[in-house]
Amino acid sequence: MKPVIPEQFANDPLFLAVMKDALTIQDRFAAEPLYAKTGKGFLRSAGVEEIKQAKEGSKKSKPADK
């Protein structure tokens, strides 16, 4: 299913980047049975590789200690 994007956001690069990320992780959200009607739940891990990439990205963004 392709999402409907309002015309005012169709060319907004920030909106499009956020939408792409949101659609990428959408299938990983799992609702808790008790809270299914409220939308509360958790995000399932994509695996160890995701954690490695996050750590590498965080190392690159930190300034080097002197």
C-alpha distance (Angstrom), angle and dihedral (degrees) to the residues before:
residue distance angle dihedral
M1 . . .
K2 3.77 . .
P3 3.82 113.7 .
V4 3.78 119.4 -121.5
I5 3.82 109.1 -119.2
P6 3.80 117.4 -158.0
E7 3.80 112.2 -118.9
Q8 3.81 93.4 -117.4
F9 3.83 90.3 61.8
A10 3.81 99.0 37.7
N11 3.82 93.6 100.5
D12 3.81 99.9 29.8
P13 3.84 106.3 116.9
L14 3.82 93.8 -158.7
F15 3.80 92.8 51.4
L16 3.80 91.9 46.6
A17 3.84 92.0 49.9
V18 3.81 92.2 49.5
M19 3.81 91.5 46.4
K20 3.82 91.1 50.4
D21 3.82 91.4 51.5
A22 3.80 92.1 46.0
L23 3.79 93.3 51.2
T24 3.80 90.5 47.3
I25 3.81 93.6 58.9
Q26 3.81 99.2 31.8
D27 3.82 94.6 100.4
R28 3.82 91.2 54.2
F29 3.81 95.5 65.2
A30 3.80 112.5 103.1
A31 3.79 121.7 -170.5
E32 3.77 118.8 -139.9
P33 3.84 108.1 -119.5
L34 3.79 91.7 -126.2
Y35 3.81 92.1 52.2
A36 3.81 100.4 33.6
K37 3.80 92.4 119.6
T38 3.82 93.7 50.5
G39 3.78 96.4 47.6
K40 3.79 94.6 -119.9
G41 3.75 116.1 143.7
F42 3.77 140.9 100.8
L43 3.79 143.7 -82.4
R44 3.79 114.1 -109.7
S45 3.79 115.7 -133.5
A46 3.77 117.7 -105.8
G47 3.80 88.9 -145.7
V48 3.77 142.3 -93.5
E49 3.80 93.2 -53.2
E50 3.81 90.4 63.8
I51 3.81 90.5 54.9
K52 3.82 91.5 48.4
Q53 3.80 91.3 51.6
A54 3.80 92.0 48.5
K55 3.81 91.6 51.2
E56 3.80 92.4 47.6
G57 3.81 91.1 48.9
S58 3.79 91.2 49.8
K59 3.82 91.7 50.4
K60 3.80 91.5 51.4
S61 3.80 93.6 49.6
K62 3.83 95.0 50.8
P63 3.80 117.6 87.1
A64 3.80 114.5 -115.4
D65 3.81 116.3 -100.7
K66 3.79 115.3 -115.9
